[in-house]
Amino acid sequence: MPEMSGVKYYRTLRENDNWKSIPIVIITGVSDDFEQFISTRKRIPPPDGYLSKPVDERELLELVKRLVS
C-alpha cells in the first residue's frame, strides 16, 4: 500500500469508533507468522479473519458468509 502499511491501516480502522465494529479480513502474501504477529498486538484486537495469498475463492466466500451472518 503506497500511503501506509497494512498494519497501520488496520490499526487506524480498529481505533476509529465509526469503523471498529466492521469485520476485517487481512489478506497477505506474508507468511503465516504474520497472523501470529498481528494477533499478539495488545493495543488492538486481532482481525476477524486472516487469509494467505494466493486466496482460495471458496475459502474467502465461506469466511465472509460466516462474518456477515
Contacts in CASP RR format, 6 or more apart in sequence:
PFRMAT RR
TARGET T0000
AUTHOR 0000-0000-0000
METHOD contacts of the structure
MODEL  1
MPEMSGVKYYRTLRENDNWKSIPIVIITGVSDDFEQFISTRKRIPPPDGY
LSKPVDERELLELVKRLVS
1 9 0 8 1.000
4 12 0 8 1.000
6 26 0 8 1.000
7 38 0 8 1.000
10 24 0 8 1.000
10 26 0 8 1.000
10 38 0 8 1.000
10 44 0 8 1.000
10 47 0 8 1.000
11 41 0 8 1.000
11 43 0 8 1.000
11 44 0 8 1.000
13 19 0 8 1.000
13 20 0 8 1.000
13 22 0 8 1.000
13 24 0 8 1.000
14 20 0 8 1.000
14 24 0 8 1.000
14 44 0 8 1.000
14 45 0 8 1.000
15 44 0 8 1.000
23 48 0 8 1.000
23 49 0 8 1.000
23 67 0 8 1.000
23 68 0 8 1.000
24 47 0 8 1.000
24 48 0 8 1.000
24 49 0 8 1.000
25 47 0 8 1.000
25 48 0 8 1.000
25 49 0 8 1.000
25 50 0 8 1.000
25 51 0 8 1.000
25 60 0 8 1.000
25 63 0 8 1.000
25 64 0 8 1.000
25 67 0 8 1.000
26 34 0 8 1.000
26 35 0 8 1.000
26 38 0 8 1.000
26 47 0 8 1.000
26 49 0 8 1.000
26 50 0 8 1.000
26 51 0 8 1.000
27 50 0 8 1.000
27 51 0 8 1.000
27 52 0 8 1.000
27 53 0 8 1.000
27 55 0 8 1.000
27 60 0 8 1.000
28 34 0 8 1.000
28 50 0 8 1.000
28 51 0 8 1.000
28 52 0 8 1.000
28 53 0 8 1.000
29 52 0 8 1.000
29 53 0 8 1.000
30 52 0 8 1.000
31 52 0 8 1.000
32 52 0 8 1.000
34 50 0 8 1.000
35 50 0 8 1.000
38 46 0 8 1.000
38 47 0 8 1.000
38 50 0 8 1.000
39 46 0 8 1.000
39 47 0 8 1.000
48 67 0 8 1.000
49 63 0 8 1.000
49 67 0 8 1.000
51 59 0 8 1.000
51 60 0 8 1.000
51 63 0 8 1.000
END
